Amino acid sequence: MGEIDTHNALAISFPFEEKVLKGSMTLPLSKSESNRALMIAEYGGFLSSILQISDSNDTIVLNNILQNIDCRNTEINCEDAGTVARFLMTFLACRKGTWLLTGTNRLCQRPMGDLVDALRHLGASVDWLEKEGCLPVKILGVDIQGDEVVLNVEKSSQFASSLLLAAPMWPKGLKLHLEGNLNSLPYIDMTLAMMQKAGAKCQRTGSYVKVDYSPYQSVKQSVTSDWSAASYWFEMATLSDDCDLLLENLSFDSLQGDAIIAEMMRPLGVAATEEENGIRLKKGPMNPEKLVFDFSNTPDLFPAVVAACAGLKLKARFRGVKNLALKESDRVGAMAEELQKTGAVLSRISDDEVLLTSSEKHQVPSLHPVVFNSHNDHRVAMALAPLALTIGETYIKNPQVVEKSYPAFWHEVGKLFDVR
């Protein structure tokens, strides 16, 4: 039998027979809030006043670009950060200069076309340099005045946020008509709420968003702890025999749509209560009958929830997964490939719905420990790690990918698990 390939892999195991998790966990600050706060501050001219933001690589990349974007004819490399590329697309389109916007091979496969179509309608000059609809692009910055535009957000709500963040600075403001499947609306509402805190006059009514000319005012933007990161601790709680975990500085009073993870994980046996210092997770009653989850508005929660259900050997349906193929990896395909190593089967019902089962014909491989591939996706890596509670010692290949959103993840996991 061949040797298990653990090159560039991190080993995780739980040191005790009884799976009891107790401790206080530090979460990163929200990169979604941080990236929006940076753009608002840059448009408003008070970037240097922001003191506390996420330490995620995405936010570091955006902050470094904004801090050093002081010359023309410049190549801007967004690395693998889709949010950064989409936010900067609009920013550079209305900043005088000639710009080349690019990123990693994977980022250059992710969709940008609908955002560019809307920007061109508003007068922007953006040219595809290789494949139409994808990076890299050449941007000639012009004075965008704003106006009325139709935008298809089927593939990403970030297209809308990109335009909205710039709109208060445009003399004609913006009248934005959203088309297509309105996925991830909570992210658009987060953008609008943060804009309003900085003095912008904007509102959404259904699929119509209006932004008046109303330049940003210098205010303190408060970035809160990240609910997406919290999902992996909820997953660990579901897979434990007992738990008492405090997720520090997390609150239900949040702009983040991913706070719904508390509701999603309740039928899987997690009781979440808010305290002065954060959210406490304890075991609660399980109610796993007819599990159906919808990720249309919160796609980042899919990896943790599907892994939790697989670890518990539950049957469940997952809807709103169509756009997961457009993330850092094809997350449905990636999770299906990895979870089959635990005996779970993830099969497609339609392009937007998958079914999780545990097949008697699909036995867990005899080779142990199990080695999971992270697929160069931070959320896949973090979602697979808690399965060490159910399948024993586990390896995660390319574990460094977590730096994209949660650089301290393995350190925090090491408070409870043996990590080496």
MARVO-214512 format. One record per residue (C-alpha): residue in one letter; chain; x, y, z; residue number from 0. Coordinates in steps of 0.05 Angstrom, whole numbers, plus 5000, padded with zeros to 4 digits. Each point is the difference from the previous one (the first is absolute). Layout:
+---+---+------+-------+------+-----+
! r ! c ! east ! north !   up !   k !
+---+---+------+-------+------+-----+
! A ! A !    X !     Y !    Z ! NUM !
...
+---+---+------+-------+------+-----+
//
This chain:
+---+---+------+-------+------+-----+
! r ! c ! east ! north !   up !   k !
+---+---+------+-------+------+-----+
! M ! A ! 5000 !  5000 ! 5000 !   0 !
! G ! A ! 5028 !  5068 ! 4980 !   1 !
! E ! A ! 5028 !  5050 ! 5048 !   2 !
! I ! A ! 4954 !  5057 ! 5020 !   3 !
! D ! A ! 5023 !  5066 ! 4971 !   4 !
! T ! A ! 5002 !  5052 ! 5056 !   5 !
! H ! A ! 5047 !  5049 ! 4966 !   6 !
! N ! A ! 4984 !  5072 ! 5019 !   7 !
! A ! A ! 4944 !  4975 ! 5045 !   8 !
! L ! A ! 4979 !  5016 ! 5071 !   9 !
! A ! A ! 4982 !  4944 ! 5047 !  10 !
! I ! A ! 4940 !  5009 ! 5047 !  11 !
! S ! A ! 4976 !  4952 ! 5054 !  12 !
! F ! A ! 4958 !  5005 ! 5063 !  13 !
! P ! A ! 5041 !  4976 ! 5060 !  14 !
! F ! A ! 4944 !  4972 ! 5043 !  15 !
! E ! A ! 4950 !  4943 ! 4990 !  16 !
! E ! A ! 4942 !  5042 ! 5024 !  17 !
! K ! A ! 4989 !  5057 ! 4952 !  18 !
! V ! A ! 4989 !  5058 ! 5047 !  19 !
! L ! A ! 5018 !  5070 ! 4975 !  20 !
! K ! A ! 5010 !  5056 ! 5050 !  21 !
! G ! A ! 5034 !  5067 ! 4992 !  22 !
! S ! A ! 4998 !  5071 ! 4973 !  23 !
! M ! A ! 5013 !  5010 ! 4926 !  24 !
! T ! A ! 5025 !  5064 ! 4967 !  25 !
! L ! A ! 4967 !  5016 ! 4933 !  26 !
! P ! A ! 5029 !  5045 ! 4946 !  27 !
! L ! A ! 4967 !  5066 ! 4986 !  28 !
! S ! A ! 4952 !  4997 ! 4941 !  29 !
! K ! A ! 5036 !  5007 ! 4934 !  30 !
! S ! A ! 4934 !  5017 ! 4966 !  31 !
! E ! A ! 4991 !  5060 ! 5046 !  32 !
! S ! A ! 5074 !  5018 ! 4998 !  33 !
! N ! A ! 5003 !  5002 ! 4924 !  34 !
! R ! A ! 4938 !  5044 ! 4996 !  35 !
! A ! A ! 5027 !  5046 ! 5055 !  36 !
! L ! A ! 5065 !  5007 ! 4961 !  37 !
! M ! A ! 4965 !  5019 ! 4936 !  38 !
! I ! A ! 4954 !  5050 ! 5035 !  39 !
! A ! A ! 5060 !  5032 ! 5034 !  40 !
! E ! A ! 5039 !  5003 ! 4934 !  41 !
! Y ! A ! 4942 !  5032 ! 4962 !  42 !
! G ! A ! 4990 !  5049 ! 5058 !  43 !
! G ! A ! 5073 !  5017 ! 5007 !  44 !
! F ! A ! 5009 !  4975 ! 5072 !  45 !
! L ! A ! 5034 !  4933 ! 4989 !  46 !
! S ! A ! 5056 !  5016 ! 5049 !  47 !
! S ! A ! 4950 !  5006 ! 5056 !  48 !
! I ! A ! 4980 !  4926 ! 5000 !  49 !
! L ! A ! 5035 !  4965 ! 5056 !  50 !
! Q ! A ! 4969 !  4931 ! 5009 !  51 !
! I ! A ! 4986 !  4954 ! 4941 !  52 !
! S ! A ! 5004 !  4926 ! 4985 !  53 !
! D ! A ! 5068 !  4966 ! 4996 !  54 !
! S ! A ! 4975 !  4956 ! 4944 !  55 !
! N ! A ! 5044 !  4998 ! 4938 !  56 !
! D ! A ! 4943 !  5028 ! 4957 !  57 !
! T ! A ! 4996 !  5062 ! 5044 !  58 !
! I ! A ! 5075 !  5008 ! 5003 !  59 !
! V ! A ! 5004 !  4997 ! 4924 !  60 !
! L ! A ! 4946 !  5053 ! 4992 !  61 !
! N ! A ! 5029 !  5046 ! 5054 !  62 !
! N ! A ! 5070 !  4995 ! 4969 !  63 !
! I ! A ! 4974 !  5017 ! 4931 !  64 !
! L ! A ! 4960 !  5060 ! 5025 !  65 !
! Q ! A ! 5058 !  5026 ! 5042 !  66 !
! N ! A ! 5049 !  4997 ! 4942 !  67 !
! I ! A ! 4957 !  5018 ! 4940 !  68 !
! D ! A ! 5032 !  5068 ! 4987 !  69 !
! C ! A ! 5027 !  4994 ! 4929 !  70 !
! R ! A ! 4971 !  4989 ! 4932 !  71 !
! N ! A ! 5010 !  4946 ! 4948 !  72 !
! T ! A ! 5002 !  4948 ! 5055 !  73 !
! E ! A ! 4988 !  4925 ! 5003 !  74 !
! I ! A ! 4954 !  4981 ! 5057 !  75 !
! N ! A ! 5005 !  4928 ! 5023 !  76 !
! C ! A ! 4941 !  4977 ! 5042 !  77 !
! E ! A ! 5031 !  4931 ! 5012 !  78 !
! D ! A ! 4941 !  4952 ! 5012 !  79 !
! A ! A ! 4952 !  5050 ! 5030 !  80 !
! G ! A ! 4935 !  5005 ! 4960 !  81 !
! T ! A ! 4970 !  5054 ! 5045 !  82 !
! V ! A ! 5063 !  5043 ! 4993 !  83 !
! A ! A ! 5000 !  4994 ! 4924 !  84 !
! R ! A ! 4926 !  5018 ! 4994 !  85 !
! F ! A ! 5003 !  5058 ! 5048 !  86 !
! L ! A ! 5062 !  5027 ! 4965 !  87 !
! M ! A ! 4969 !  4993 ! 4931 !  88 !
! T ! A ! 4953 !  5057 ! 5014 !  89 !
! F ! A ! 5051 !  5039 ! 5041 !  90 !
! L ! A ! 5051 !  5000 ! 4944 !  91 !
! A ! A ! 4948 !  5014 ! 4947 !  92 !
! C ! A ! 4988 !  5068 ! 5031 !  93 !
! R ! A ! 5072 !  5015 ! 5021 !  94 !
! K ! A ! 5042 !  5036 ! 4948 !  95 !
! G ! A ! 5055 !  4956 ! 4973 !  96 !
! T ! A ! 5012 !  4938 ! 4958 !  97 !
! W ! A ! 4994 !  4936 ! 5040 !  98 !
! L ! A ! 5011 !  4926 ! 4990 !  99 !
! L ! A ! 4957 !  4960 ! 5048 ! 100 !
! T ! A ! 5020 !  4926 ! 5007 ! 101 !
! G ! A ! 5008 !  4943 ! 5050 ! 102 !
! T ! A ! 5014 !  4926 ! 5007 ! 103 !
! N ! A ! 4980 !  4949 ! 4948 ! 104 !
! R ! A ! 4938 !  4981 ! 5040 ! 105 !
! L ! A ! 4979 !  5073 ! 5009 ! 106 !
! C ! A ! 5009 !  5010 ! 4925 ! 107 !
! Q ! A ! 4947 !  4946 ! 4990 ! 108 !
! R ! A ! 4948 !  5032 ! 5044 ! 109 !
! P ! A ! 4944 !  5042 ! 4969 ! 110 !
! M ! A ! 5006 !  5075 ! 4992 ! 111 !
! G ! A ! 4958 !  5012 ! 4937 ! 112 !
! D ! A ! 4935 !  5026 ! 5029 ! 113 !
! L ! A ! 5037 !  5052 ! 5043 ! 114 !
! V ! A ! 5040 !  5024 ! 4939 ! 115 !
! D ! A ! 4936 !  5005 ! 4958 ! 116 !
! A ! A ! 4969 !  5045 ! 5053 ! 117 !
! L ! A ! 5063 !  5043 ! 5006 ! 118 !
! R ! A ! 5004 !  5008 ! 4925 ! 119 !
! H ! A ! 4927 !  5023 ! 4999 ! 120 !
! L ! A ! 5020 !  5053 ! 5051 ! 121 !
! G ! A ! 5057 !  5024 ! 4955 ! 122 !
! A ! A ! 5059 !  4958 ! 5025 ! 123 !
! S ! A ! 5056 !  4977 ! 4954 ! 124 !
! V ! A ! 5016 !  4926 ! 5015 ! 125 !
! D ! A ! 5032 !  4953 ! 4949 ! 126 !
! W ! A ! 5008 !  4924 ! 5006 ! 127 !
! L ! A ! 5073 !  4980 ! 4989 ! 128 !
! E ! A ! 4991 !  4925 ! 4993 ! 129 !
! K ! A ! 4934 !  4964 ! 5012 ! 130 !
! E ! A ! 4937 !  5042 ! 4995 ! 131 !
! G ! A ! 4964 !  5005 ! 5066 ! 132 !
! C ! A ! 5062 !  4986 ! 5043 ! 133 !
! L ! A ! 5063 !  5033 ! 5024 ! 134 !
! P ! A ! 5049 !  5027 ! 4980 ! 135 !
! V ! A ! 4971 !  5066 ! 4976 ! 136 !
! K ! A ! 5027 !  5068 ! 4979 ! 137 !
! I ! A ! 4964 !  5058 ! 5032 ! 138 !
! L ! A ! 5005 !  5073 ! 4979 ! 139 !
! G ! A ! 4974 !  5041 ! 5058 ! 140 !
! V ! A ! 4948 !  5053 ! 4983 ! 141 !
! D ! A ! 4953 !  5047 ! 5037 ! 142 !
! I ! A ! 4938 !  4957 ! 5010 ! 143 !
! Q ! A ! 4939 !  5043 ! 5013 ! 144 !
! G ! A ! 4953 !  4944 ! 5021 ! 145 !
! D ! A ! 4929 !  4991 ! 4974 ! 146 !
! E ! A ! 4953 !  4941 ! 4992 ! 147 !
! V ! A ! 5022 !  4930 ! 4983 ! 148 !
! V ! A ! 4976 !  4928 ! 4999 ! 149 !
! L ! A ! 5046 !  4949 ! 5033 ! 150 !
! N ! A ! 4994 !  4924 ! 4998 ! 151 !
! V ! A ! 5022 !  4973 ! 5068 ! 152 !
! E ! A ! 4987 !  4927 ! 4985 ! 153 !
! K ! A ! 5074 !  4983 ! 5006 ! 154 !
! S ! A ! 5020 !  5045 ! 5057 ! 155 !
! S ! A ! 4970 !  5053 ! 5046 ! 156 !
! Q ! A ! 5070 !  5031 ! 5002 ! 157 !
! F ! A ! 4985 !  5032 ! 4932 ! 158 !
! A ! A ! 4945 !  5042 ! 5034 ! 159 !
! S ! A ! 5042 !  5017 ! 5061 ! 160 !
! S ! A ! 5057 !  5023 ! 4955 ! 161 !
! L ! A ! 4956 !  5051 ! 4965 ! 162 !
! L ! A ! 4963 !  5021 ! 5063 ! 163 !
! L ! A ! 5063 !  5015 ! 5040 ! 164 !
! A ! A ! 5021 !  5051 ! 4947 ! 165 !
! A ! A ! 4932 !  5029 ! 4986 ! 166 !
! P ! A ! 4996 !  5054 ! 5055 ! 167 !
! M ! A ! 5059 !  5034 ! 4967 ! 168 !
! W ! A ! 4967 !  5004 ! 4931 ! 169 !
! P ! A ! 4965 !  5066 ! 4983 ! 170 !
! K ! A ! 4938 !  4964 ! 4974 ! 171 !
! G ! A ! 5002 !  4946 ! 5053 ! 172 !
! L ! A ! 4974 !  4932 ! 4979 ! 173 !
! K ! A ! 4934 !  4967 ! 4984 ! 174 !
! L ! A ! 5015 !  4926 ! 5000 ! 175 !
! H ! A ! 4952 !  4948 ! 4974 ! 176 !
! L ! A ! 5020 !  4930 ! 5022 ! 177 !
! E ! A ! 4984 !  4943 ! 4953 ! 178 !
! G ! A ! 5007 !  4924 ! 5002 ! 179 !
! N ! A ! 4995 !  4956 ! 5061 ! 180 !
! L ! A ! 5011 !  5048 ! 5058 ! 181 !
! N ! A ! 5050 !  4956 ! 5037 ! 182 !
! S ! A ! 5038 !  5026 ! 5061 ! 183 !
! L ! A ! 4955 !  5060 ! 5013 ! 184 !
! P ! A ! 5025 !  5004 ! 5072 ! 185 !
! Y ! A ! 5068 !  5021 ! 4972 ! 186 !
! I ! A ! 4969 !  5057 ! 4961 ! 187 !
! D ! A ! 4962 !  5021 ! 5061 ! 188 !
! M ! A ! 5065 !  4998 ! 5041 ! 189 !
! T ! A ! 5031 !  5046 ! 4948 ! 190 !
! L ! A ! 4943 !  5049 ! 5004 ! 191 !
! A ! A ! 4998 !  5000 ! 5076 ! 192 !
! M ! A ! 5075 !  5016 ! 5004 ! 193 !
! M ! A ! 4992 !  5054 ! 4947 ! 194 !
! Q ! A ! 4944 !  5032 ! 5040 ! 195 !
! K ! A ! 5043 !  5001 ! 5063 ! 196 !
! A ! A ! 5050 !  5041 ! 4960 ! 197 !
! G ! A ! 4947 !  5051 ! 4979 ! 198 !
! A ! A ! 4978 !  4970 ! 4933 ! 199 !
! K ! A ! 4927 !  5010 ! 4980 ! 200 !
! C ! A ! 4979 !  4933 ! 4972 ! 201 !
! Q ! A ! 4944 !  4949 ! 5005 ! 202 !
! R ! A ! 4977 !  4935 ! 4969 ! 203 !
! T ! A ! 4928 !  4984 ! 4982 ! 204 !
! G ! A ! 4996 !  4929 ! 4974 ! 205 !
! S ! A ! 5045 !  4996 ! 4939 ! 206 !
! Y ! A ! 5008 !  5075 ! 4994 ! 207 !
! V ! A ! 5055 !  5039 ! 5036 ! 208 !
! K ! A ! 5006 !  5076 ! 4999 ! 209 !
! V ! A ! 5063 !  5037 ! 5022 ! 210 !
! D ! A ! 5002 !  5077 ! 5001 ! 211 !
! Y ! A ! 5062 !  5042 ! 4991 ! 212 !
! S ! A ! 5021 !  5004 ! 5073 ! 213 !
! P ! A ! 5075 !  4997 ! 5012 ! 214 !
! Y ! A ! 5023 !  4958 ! 5058 ! 215 !
! Q ! A ! 5013 !  5031 ! 5068 ! 216 !
! S ! A ! 5059 !  4978 ! 5043 ! 217 !
! V ! A ! 4970 !  4955 ! 5053 ! 218 !
! K ! A ! 5026 !  4943 ! 5041 ! 219 !
! Q ! A ! 4982 !  4935 ! 4965 ! 220 !
! S ! A ! 4992 !  4944 ! 5051 ! 221 !
! V ! A ! 5021 !  4933 ! 4971 ! 222 !
! T ! A ! 4972 !  4940 ! 5038 ! 223 !
! S ! A ! 5021 !  4928 ! 5007 ! 224 !
! D ! A ! 4988 !  4954 ! 4941 ! 225 !
! W ! A ! 4939 !  4954 ! 4999 ! 226 !
! S ! A ! 5026 !  4961 ! 4940 ! 227 !
! A ! A ! 5060 !  4980 ! 5042 ! 228 !
! A ! A ! 4954 !  4982 ! 5057 ! 229 !
! S ! A ! 4966 !  4946 ! 4957 ! 230 !
! Y ! A ! 5059 !  4952 ! 5010 ! 231 !
! W ! A ! 4993 !  5004 ! 5075 ! 232 !
! F ! A ! 4926 !  4986 ! 4994 ! 233 !
! E ! A ! 5019 !  4940 ! 4958 ! 234 !
! M ! A ! 5047 !  4975 ! 5054 ! 235 !
! A ! A ! 4946 !  5008 ! 5052 ! 236 !
! T ! A ! 4952 !  4956 ! 4959 ! 237 !
! L ! A ! 5053 !  4945 ! 4995 ! 238 !
! S ! A ! 5019 !  5001 ! 5074 ! 239 !
! D ! A ! 4972 !  4958 ! 5056 ! 240 !
! D ! A ! 4995 !  5062 ! 5042 ! 241 !
! C ! A ! 5024 !  5071 ! 4994 ! 242 !
! D ! A ! 5006 !  5068 ! 5034 ! 243 !
! L ! A ! 5032 !  5047 ! 4950 ! 244 !
! L ! A ! 5001 !  5075 ! 5005 ! 245 !
! L ! A ! 5009 !  5035 ! 4933 ! 246 !
! E ! A ! 5030 !  5065 ! 5024 ! 247 !
! N ! A ! 4973 !  5069 ! 4980 ! 248 !
! L ! A ! 4946 !  4970 ! 4955 ! 249 !
! S ! A ! 4929 !  5029 ! 5002 ! 250 !
! F ! A ! 4932 !  4984 ! 4971 ! 251 !
! D ! A ! 4994 !  5075 ! 4987 ! 252 !
! S ! A ! 5038 !  4995 ! 4935 ! 253 !
! L ! A ! 4997 !  5026 ! 4929 ! 254 !
! Q ! A ! 5025 !  4933 ! 4976 ! 255 !
! G ! A ! 4949 !  4952 ! 4970 ! 256 !
! D ! A ! 5043 !  4941 ! 5021 ! 257 !
! A ! A ! 4975 !  5009 ! 5071 ! 258 !
! I ! A ! 4944 !  4953 ! 4977 ! 259 !
! I ! A ! 5049 !  4943 ! 5013 ! 260 !
! A ! A ! 4973 !  4998 ! 5071 ! 261 !
! E ! A ! 4931 !  4983 ! 4973 ! 262 !
! M ! A ! 5027 !  4951 ! 4948 ! 263 !
! M ! A ! 5039 !  4961 ! 5053 ! 264 !
! R ! A ! 4944 !  4997 ! 5051 ! 265 !
! P ! A ! 4968 !  4936 ! 4973 ! 266 !
! L ! A ! 5070 !  4969 ! 5000 ! 267 !
! G ! A ! 5004 !  5008 ! 5075 ! 268 !
! V ! A ! 5033 !  5067 ! 5014 ! 269 !
! A ! A ! 4970 !  5051 ! 5048 ! 270 !
! A ! A ! 5030 !  5070 ! 4991 ! 271 !
! T ! A ! 4988 !  5055 ! 5051 ! 272 !
! E ! A ! 5029 !  5070 ! 5002 ! 273 !
! E ! A ! 5039 !  5024 ! 5061 ! 274 !
! E ! A ! 5038 !  5064 ! 5016 ! 275 !
! N ! A ! 5065 !  4974 ! 4969 ! 276 !
! G ! A ! 4973 !  4961 ! 4941 ! 277 !
! I ! A ! 4957 !  4941 ! 4977 ! 278 !
! R ! A ! 5002 !  4936 ! 5042 ! 279 !
! L ! A ! 4989 !  4932 ! 4966 ! 280 !
! K ! A ! 4972 !  4941 ! 5039 ! 281 !
! K ! A ! 4967 !  4935 ! 4981 ! 282 !
! G ! A ! 4926 !  5004 ! 4988 ! 283 !
! P ! A ! 4946 !  4951 ! 4976 ! 284 !
! M ! A ! 5008 !  4972 ! 4930 ! 285 !
! N ! A ! 4944 !  5001 ! 4950 ! 286 !
! P ! A ! 5030 !  4973 ! 4935 ! 287 !
! E ! A ! 4935 !  4981 ! 4965 ! 288 !
! K ! A ! 4992 !  5023 ! 4928 ! 289 !
! L ! A ! 5060 !  5047 ! 5000 ! 290 !
! V ! A ! 4997 !  5052 ! 4945 ! 291 !
! F ! A ! 5050 !  5058 ! 4998 ! 292 !
! D ! A ! 4999 !  5060 ! 4952 ! 293 !
! F ! A ! 5065 !  5037 ! 4986 ! 294 !
! S ! A ! 4973 !  5049 ! 4949 ! 295 !
! N ! A ! 5015 !  5059 ! 5046 ! 296 !
! T ! A ! 5058 !  4969 ! 5040 ! 297 !
! P ! A ! 5043 !  4957 ! 4953 ! 298 !
! D ! A ! 5062 !  5003 ! 5045 ! 299 !
! L ! A ! 4964 !  4957 ! 5052 ! 300 !
! F ! A ! 4992 !  4940 ! 4954 ! 301 !
! P ! A ! 5067 !  4965 ! 5014 ! 302 !
! A ! A ! 4991 !  4999 ! 5076 ! 303 !
! V ! A ! 4927 !  4978 ! 4998 ! 304 !
! V ! A ! 5009 !  4945 ! 4950 ! 305 !
! A ! A ! 5062 !  4974 ! 5037 ! 306 !
! A ! A ! 4962 !  5001 ! 5066 ! 307 !
! C ! A ! 4943 !  4959 ! 4969 ! 308 !
! A ! A ! 5050 !  4951 ! 4970 ! 309 !
! G ! A ! 5035 !  4992 ! 5066 ! 310 !
! L ! A ! 4934 !  4984 ! 5034 ! 311 !
! K ! A ! 4982 !  4952 ! 4942 ! 312 !
! L ! A ! 4936 !  5038 ! 4986 ! 313 !
! K ! A ! 4959 !  5005 ! 4937 ! 314 !
! A ! A ! 4989 !  5072 ! 4978 ! 315 !
! R ! A ! 4983 !  5045 ! 4941 ! 316 !
! F ! A ! 5039 !  5062 ! 4983 ! 317 !
! R ! A ! 4970 !  5053 ! 4955 ! 318 !
! G ! A ! 5027 !  5065 ! 4972 ! 319 !
! V ! A ! 5067 !  4969 ! 4981 ! 320 !
! K ! A ! 5005 !  5018 ! 4926 ! 321 !
! N ! A ! 5050 !  5057 ! 5009 ! 322 !
! L ! A ! 5046 !  4959 ! 5044 ! 323 !
! A ! A ! 5036 !  4978 ! 4937 ! 324 !
! L ! A ! 5023 !  5072 ! 4992 ! 325 !
! K ! A ! 5037 !  5005 ! 5067 ! 326 !
! E ! A ! 5073 !  4987 ! 5017 ! 327 !
! S ! A ! 4985 !  4929 ! 4979 ! 328 !
! D ! A ! 4938 !  4965 ! 4974 ! 329 !
! R ! A ! 4977 !  4990 ! 5072 ! 330 !
! V ! A ! 4946 !  4949 ! 4986 ! 331 !
! G ! A ! 5048 !  4958 ! 4959 ! 332 !
! A ! A ! 5056 !  5009 ! 5050 ! 333 !
! M ! A ! 4958 !  4980 ! 5060 ! 334 !
! A ! A ! 4970 !  4941 ! 4962 ! 335 !
! E ! A ! 5069 !  4974 ! 4983 ! 336 !
! E ! A ! 5027 !  5006 ! 5071 ! 337 !
! L ! A ! 4938 !  4978 ! 5039 ! 338 !
! Q ! A ! 4997 !  4935 ! 4961 ! 339 !
! K ! A ! 5064 !  4981 ! 5038 ! 340 !
! T ! A ! 4956 !  4997 ! 5062 ! 341 !
! G ! A ! 4945 !  4958 ! 4968 ! 342 !
! A ! A ! 4955 !  5058 ! 4983 ! 343 !
! V ! A ! 4970 !  5010 ! 4931 ! 344 !
! L ! A ! 4983 !  5069 ! 4974 ! 345 !
! S ! A ! 4960 !  4996 ! 4936 ! 346 !
! R ! A ! 4967 !  5053 ! 4956 ! 347 !
! I ! A ! 4925 !  5003 ! 4995 ! 348 !
! S ! A ! 5003 !  5062 ! 4955 ! 349 !
! D ! A ! 5049 !  5056 ! 4984 ! 350 !
! D ! A ! 4978 !  5035 ! 5064 ! 351 !
! E ! A ! 4987 !  4942 ! 5048 ! 352 !
! V ! A ! 5040 !  4941 ! 5027 ! 353 !
! L ! A ! 4983 !  4941 ! 5045 ! 354 !
! L ! A ! 5045 !  4971 ! 5055 ! 355 !
! T ! A ! 4993 !  4926 ! 5017 ! 356 !
! S ! A ! 5043 !  4947 ! 5033 ! 357 !
! S ! A ! 5004 !  4940 ! 4953 ! 358 !
! E ! A ! 5011 !  4929 ! 5026 ! 359 !
! K ! A ! 5034 !  4985 ! 4934 ! 360 !
! H ! A ! 5049 !  5056 ! 5011 ! 361 !
! Q ! A ! 5045 !  4977 ! 5056 ! 362 !
! V ! A ! 5052 !  5044 ! 5034 ! 363 !
! P ! A ! 5068 !  4986 ! 4968 ! 364 !
! S ! A ! 5044 !  4951 ! 5038 ! 365 !
! L ! A ! 5058 !  5048 ! 4998 ! 366 !
! H ! A ! 5005 !  5042 ! 5063 ! 367 !
! P ! A ! 5009 !  5055 ! 5018 ! 368 !
! V ! A ! 4956 !  5034 ! 4948 ! 369 !
! V ! A ! 5036 !  5053 ! 4959 ! 370 !
! F ! A ! 4955 !  5057 ! 4977 ! 371 !
! N ! A ! 5017 !  5046 ! 4942 ! 372 !
! S ! A ! 4984 !  5073 ! 5015 ! 373 !
! H ! A ! 4991 !  5015 ! 4925 ! 374 !
! N ! A ! 5036 !  5066 ! 5014 ! 375 !
! D ! A ! 4936 !  5024 ! 5035 ! 376 !
! H ! A ! 5002 !  5028 ! 5070 ! 377 !
! R ! A ! 4928 !  4981 ! 5015 ! 378 !
! V ! A ! 5008 !  4928 ! 4976 ! 379 !
! A ! A ! 5062 !  4992 ! 5044 ! 380 !
! M ! A ! 4966 !  5028 ! 5063 ! 381 !
! A ! A ! 4937 !  4959 ! 4989 ! 382 !
! L ! A ! 5037 !  4934 ! 4993 ! 383 !
! A ! A ! 5044 !  5009 ! 5062 ! 384 !
! P ! A ! 4944 !  4988 ! 5052 ! 385 !
! L ! A ! 4988 !  4930 ! 4970 ! 386 !
! A ! A ! 5059 !  4977 ! 5041 ! 387 !
! L ! A ! 4949 !  4994 ! 5056 ! 388 !
! T ! A ! 4963 !  4945 ! 4962 ! 389 !
! I ! A ! 5053 !  4964 ! 4957 ! 390 !
! G ! A ! 5061 !  5006 ! 5044 ! 391 !
! E ! A ! 5067 !  5028 ! 4978 ! 392 !
! T ! A ! 4992 !  5043 ! 4938 ! 393 !
! Y ! A ! 5048 !  5036 ! 4953 ! 394 !
! I ! A ! 4984 !  5065 ! 4964 ! 395 !
! K ! A ! 5043 !  5013 ! 4939 ! 396 !
! N ! A ! 5022 !  5072 ! 4986 ! 397 !
! P ! A ! 4974 !  5025 ! 5067 ! 398 !
! Q ! A ! 5029 !  5069 ! 4990 ! 399 !
! V ! A ! 4940 !  5019 ! 4956 ! 400 !
! V ! A ! 4962 !  5020 ! 5064 ! 401 !
! E ! A ! 5041 !  5064 ! 5000 ! 402 !
! K ! A ! 4951 !  5027 ! 4949 ! 403 !
! S ! A ! 4947 !  5012 ! 5054 ! 404 !
! Y ! A ! 5022 !  4970 ! 5068 ! 405 !
! P ! A ! 5076 !  5001 ! 5008 ! 406 !
! A ! A ! 4997 !  4978 ! 5073 ! 407 !
! F ! A ! 4953 !  4941 ! 4987 ! 408 !
! W ! A ! 5051 !  4944 ! 5011 ! 409 !
! H ! A ! 5025 !  5035 ! 5063 ! 410 !
! E ! A ! 4929 !  5003 ! 5027 ! 411 !
! V ! A ! 4987 !  4928 ! 4981 ! 412 !
! G ! A ! 5064 !  4981 ! 5037 ! 413 !
! K ! A ! 4967 !  5022 ! 5065 ! 414 !
! L ! A ! 4955 !  4939 ! 4996 ! 415 !
! F ! A ! 5033 !  4951 ! 4951 ! 416 !
! D ! A ! 5070 !  4973 ! 4989 ! 417 !
! V ! A ! 5024 !  5038 ! 4938 ! 418 !
! R ! A ! 5068 !  4986 ! 4969 ! 419 !
+---+---+------+-------+------+-----+
//
